[in-house]
């Protein structure tokens, strides 16, 4: 079993905040993959589902960001999980908007939700860091993370959340490489390598086929016709 924890603050006031991108991620997974209805449990909201044989519990702590570890720790102990069974989705100031990185362990980088998790479950859990960018001045950080995503952010935000949802089954199975590939396919899709023909190779006129459709005629064919008549 895996416990996916999205970090954020409860209530409609905070629903579209940058700080709530962790909530948005688990909401998207629940909606796309038919997870059971959210129910109040472990000082938060819990939904249950499966990816094949892998059972996954989604948790949104309702303890507010700074006490997220209380809820996650309670759920982890109830299900008899280890920190290695926990995956946490949260906002990352030090990543550009739309970027996603997976790591295990490490410091808190000043994130109060991560600090709370460290104090309640240790630091040996999987962390999915979701880039929201930095306002450029640490004095602006609080208002920035508690501010709503701008309209201009909607496209990259939707692509990122779709990619996370696409790759959730791989994350549940412990395949972080395939998870990252799924995210990349949404956030940085491959572009066609096909190049347009040079102007000298473009058809210059056409002839009618037996079905009445136009067919390209090259300059060489035009010259051959001229000298064969």
VENQUILIN-V865972 format. One record per run of one state. SS is the DSSP state (H for helix, E for strand, L for the rest). FROM is the first residue (numbers start at 1). LEN is the number of residues. If there is no record, write none. Layout:
ss-><SS/SS>
from-><FROM/FROM>
len-><LEN/LEN>
This chain:
ss-><L/E/L/H/L/E/H/L/E/L/E/L/E/L/H/L/H/E/L/E/L/H/L/E/L/H/L/E/L/H/L/H/L/H/L/E/L/E/L/H/L>
from-><1/2/7/12/15/17/18/33/39/42/44/52/54/62/65/79/83/86/93/100/105/112/122/126/132/138/146/148/149/151/173/176/188/199/202/205/209/214/218/219/229>
len-><1/5/5/3/2/1/15/6/3/2/8/2/8/3/14/4/3/7/7/5/7/10/4/6/6/8/2/1/2/22/3/12/11/3/3/4/5/4/1/10/1>
